[in-house]
Amino acid sequence: MADSSSSLPSLFEKISYRRYFLRAVDLMMLGLLLSLLLYRILHMSENDNVWVVAFLCESFFTVIWLLVTCIKWNPAEYKPYPDRLDERVHDLPSVDMFVTTADPVREPPILVVNTVLSLLAVNYPANKLACYVSDDGCSPLTYFSLKETSNFAKIWVPFCKKYNVKVRAPFRYFLNSLDATEDSEFSRAWKMTKREYEKLSRKVEDATRDWDADDDFEAFSNTKPNDHSTIVKVFQQFTKNKEGVGDENEVPHFVYVSREKRPNYLHHYKAGAMNFLVRVSGLMTNAPYMLNVDCDMFVNEADVVRQAMCIFLQKPKNSINHCAFVQYPQDFYDSNCEEFVVLQSYLGRGFAGIQGVMYSGSGCFHTRRVMYDLSVDDLEEDGSLSSVTARKFLDDESLAAKLGSSKEIRKSVANALQRKSNSQNILTNFLDEAREAGHCQYESQTSWGKTIGWLYDSTAEDVNTSIGIHSRGWTSAYIYLDQPAFLGCTPPGGPEAMVQQRRWGTGMLEILFNKHSPLIGIFSQKLRFRQRLAYIHVFTWGLRSIPELVYCLLPSYCLLHNSALFPKGLCSGITVTLVGMHCLYTLWEFVSLGFSVHSCVTDIILKLLGVSKTVFIVTKKTFTATRSGTGDGPSCSADPNAGKFEFDDSVYFFPGTFIVLVNLAAIAGFSVGLQPVSHIYGGGGK
C-alpha cells in the first residue's frame, strides 16, 4: 500500500487552467448570440415566418454555447508521477485487463493479437496482471489466433522488458528498419523476435479450418455467432517460484471467454460482454482494478498501468479517495481525426475540472467495487464499508437477489467490497463456475446491467455507466499525456464512421430519457450542477443536426422568396463579428493542439457545406501491414490510403448533398436575375 504521510509529495498533480482570456471570448460570443436573439424579437413583426424559424434555431445554438461555456470554464487534467509510486508502494495492486471483440471480419484477429500483446507486455509486475479476451462472435479463428499469441508472448514480453521497448504492439514496433551494420545482442534478439512475429502473422492471416483436428477446438464445432454455449479457456497461468513471486519475464494470466448466445435472447451487446468479464475475472483473479480497451486500441505507453495507480493509490488528507475511474483520451494512428481530438480535448479537460471526465468506452481503469453499486456514502473515512452498508451488501440473501445463483461469484463480490485479495491462483479451478456465469439466463431477475456492472438500456453503454457512477457521488480523473497512452484505428470509410456516430447519438438520446437522465433526480442524485449541465450538452448532441440542417436551408429560402434573414446596417455587425470570432476560435483550437491550418480550414468548409454532419453495429476496423523497421517510436502508416475519408453512394450523405444542391439551385436562380442580392441582408429593422 501507499505511504500516506503528508510530508511526502503527491503521486499526481491536478493541473487546473485559468483561461481568463478564453472565458472572456466565450462570454462575448454568448453576448453576441443573445444580442442577435433580442434583435430578432424586436423586429419579428416586420418580417415573415423565416425569422421565427431562424429565432428558434439560434435559440438552440445559444443554449448549446451556454453549456459549452459551462464545460470549458475551468478545464483540468492530471499529471501522474510513477517514479514516486515506485519509491512508496512496495506491493502494487492487481489489475484485470479486458479486451472485447465481436466479429473476426470487421475486427481482424491480427488486430486483436497486437492489442493483447501490448497489454501483456506493460511495465507492471506480471503476477499482478491478468488479460481476459471476450469474443462475442465465438470465432474459432479468433481463438486460434489468441492461442498462437500465447506462445509468441513468451518471446515478446521478455524482449520488451529487457530492452525497455517503447511501443509494445509489434505491428507498430517493426515499422522502421534496424541498422544493418549493427551486430549486438539487441540486434540478434530483434531479428529473432521479428521473424517469430512474422510467422505468427502468417499463421493468423493464412489460417484455414485445419484446427478441426485439434481436440482443443471441439467446443467450436457446430457453433454460430448468435447460437453457442459458453466457452472459457485458460491460455496462460503465471507460475510462481518457491518464494511465491515468480519470474518478472513470465507472461501474465491470459484467458479467452465467449458467453452463451441463443436466438431470441437479449444479450445487451458490449455491456453484456463486459459484465460477463467482470464475473469471470471476479472468480479467477478478482483484481481491485480493471482496465478495458477496445480490440483495436493498443497500449502506446508502457507505464500506463503505473500511471493510473498513481491516481488510485493517493490518499487525500483526512478523507478517502473518491476517484472511481481513470480515463485516457482516445488517439488514432491511421486517420485524420482532428475534429474528434479537439472535441475530446475540451470535453475531457472540461469535465475533469468539474466532477470528473466521463467514461468513453476504452482506455479506462475502473475500481471494481464501485461497479457493484457502491456509493461514496457507503464508506467510512478509512475506505472500509460502513456497518449499515456491510449489512446491506454482504447479506447472502441480498447478494443472491442482486448477483445471481453462483455462490462463488457472491463470495468474490463480498471480497472485493471488503478489499480482500483473491488468494486462489489456480484459474482452471473456476472453469465450471465461469461457464455457469455466462449462461443466457444467469442475469435474469438480478441487478446486473441495472445497478451493478456496465449499465444496459442504451447502445452508448459507456456514457450510461459513467453517469450512473457520477450520480452516486464518485469522481473520475483524466490523464492527458504528450505521448498517447493508447492508439487505435478508425473506421475506413465515411458510411462506417457515420454508422458509429449514429449509434452514439441514438444511445445518448436514450440516456436523456431513462432513469439516469440528468434532467431528473436533482435531489436523489449526487451529480454536481455543472456536471449535470455538461451531461445534458453531451446527450443532446444527436438533436443538434435538426436545427443545423434547417438553418443551412434558410439562406436559399430567403433568396427564392425575397425575404430577409440577417440584420442590416450597423446591426449586421452582430452576425459578421459572431461568425468571424467563431471561425478564429475554431482555428485556434486546432492549431493549439498541433494541427495544421489547412486541416482546420477544410473542416470549416465541410461544416459550412453541411457535409460533416452526419441499432448497435460493429464498425469495420483496418489493419496496416508491417514493413521492415526498428519501431522504437511512432511511425507513419504504410497504407497510402490511410487517413483518407471515403465517399460512396451511402444514404448517410443524402442530407449534406441535399443542402448543397438546394443552395446551388438558389444561387442559380439569383444568377438569372430572380432576386437582388441585397434582399438577403435587407429588411428587418431600421
C-alpha positions, 0 to 999 in steps of 0.5 A: 500500500501507499505511504500516506504521510503528508510530508511526502509529495503527491503521486499526481498533480491536478493541473487546473487552467485559468483561461481568463482570456478564453472565458472572456471570448466565450462570454462575448460570443454568448453576448453576441448570440443573445444580442442577435436573439433580442434583435430578432424579437424586436423586429419579428413583426416586420418580417415573415415566418423565416425569422421565427424559424431562424429565432428558434434555431439560434435559440438552440445554438445559444443554449448549446454555447451556454453549456459549452461555456459551462464545460470549458470554464475551468478545464483540468487534467492530471499529471501522474508521477510513477517514479514516486509510486515506485519509491512508496508502494512496495506491493502494487495492486492487481489489475484485470485487463479486458479486451472485447471483440465481436466479429473476426471480419470487421475486427481482424484477429491480427488486430486483436493479437497486437492489442493483447500483446501490448497489454501483456507486455506493460511495465507492471509486475506480471503476477499482478496482471491478468488479460481476459479476451471476450469474443462475442462472435465465438470465432474459432479463428479468433481463438486460434489466433489468441492461442498462437499469441500465447506462445509468441508472448513468451518471446515478446514480453521478455524482449520488451522488458529487457530492452525497455521497448517503447511501443509494445504492439509489434505491428507498430514496433517493426515499422522502421528498419534496424541498422544493418551494420549493427551486430549486438545482442539487441540486434540478434534478439530483434531479428529473432523476435521479428521473424517469430512475429512474422510467422505468427502473422502468417499463421493468423492471416493464412489460417484455414479450418485445419484446427478441426483436428485439434481436440482443443477446438471441439467446443467450436464445432457446430457453433454460430455467432448468435447460437453457442454455449459458453466457452472459457479457456485458460491460455496462460497461468503465471507460475510462481517460484518457491518464494511465491513471486515468480519470474518478472519475464513470465507472461501474465494470466491470459484467458479467452471467454465467449458467453452463451448466445441463443436466438431470441435472447437479449444479450445487451451487446458490449455491456453484456460482454463486459459484465460477463468479464467482470464475473469471470475475472471476479472468480479467477483473479478478482483484481481491485482494478480493471482496465478495458480497451477496445480490440483495436486500441493498443497500449502506446505507453508502457507505464500506463498501468503505473500511471493510473495507480498513481491516481488510485493509490493517493490518499487525500488528507483526512478523507478517502479517495473518491476517484472511481475511474481513470480515463485516457483520451482516445488517439488514432494512428491511421486517420485524420481525426482532428475534429474528434481530438479537439472535441475530446480535448475540451470535453475531457479537460472540461469535465475533469475540472468539474466532477470528473471526465466521463467514461468513453468506452476504452482506455479506462481503469475502473475500481471494481467495487464501485461497479457493484453499486457502491456509493461514496456514502457507503464508506467510512473515512478509512475506505472500509464499508460502513456497518449499515452498508456491510449489512446491506451488501454482504447479506447472502440473501441480498447478494443472491437477489442482486448477483445471481445463483453462483455462490462463488461469484457472491463470495468474490463480490463480498471480497472485493467490497471488503478489499480482500485479495483473491488468494486462489491462483489456480484459474482452471479451478473456476472453469465450471463456475465461469461457464455457469456465469455466462449462461443466457439466463444467469442475469435474469431477475438480478441487478446486473446491467441495472445497478451493478456492472456496465449499465444496459438500456442504451447502445452508448453503454459507456456514457450510461455507466459513467453517469450512473457512477457520477450520480452516486457521488464518485469522481473520475480523473483524466490523464492527458499525456504528450505521448498517447497512452493508447492508439487505435484505428478508425473506421475506413470509410465515411458510411462506417464512421457515420454508422458509429456516430449514429449509434452514439447519438441514438444511445445518448438520446436514450440516456436523456430519457431513462432513469439516469437522465440528468434532467431528473433526480436533482435531489436523489442524485449526487451529480454536481450542477455543472456536471449535470449541465455538461451531461445534458450538452453531451446527450443532446448532441444527436438533436443538434443536426435538426436545427443545423440542417434547417438553418443551412436551408434558410439562406436559399429560402430567403433568396427564392422568396425575397425575404430577409434573414440577417440584420442590416446596417450597423446591426449586421455587425452582430452576425459578421463579428459572431461568425468571424470570432467563431471561425478564429476560435475554431482555428485556434483550437486546432492549431493549439493542439498541433494541427495544421491550418489547412486541416482546420480550414477544410473542416470549416468548409465541410461544416459550412457545406453541411457535409460533416454532419452526419441499432448497435453495429460493429464498425469495420476496423483496418489493419496496416501491414508491417514493413521492415523497421526498428519501431522504437517510436511512432511511425507513419502508416504504410497504407497510402490510403490511410487517413483518407475519408471515403465517399460512396453512394451511402444514404448517410450523405443524402442530407449534406448533398441535399443542402448543397444542391438546394443552395446551388439551385438558389444561387442559380436562380439569383444568377438569372436575375430572380432576386437582388442580392441585397434582399438577403441582408435587407429588411428587418429593422431600421 
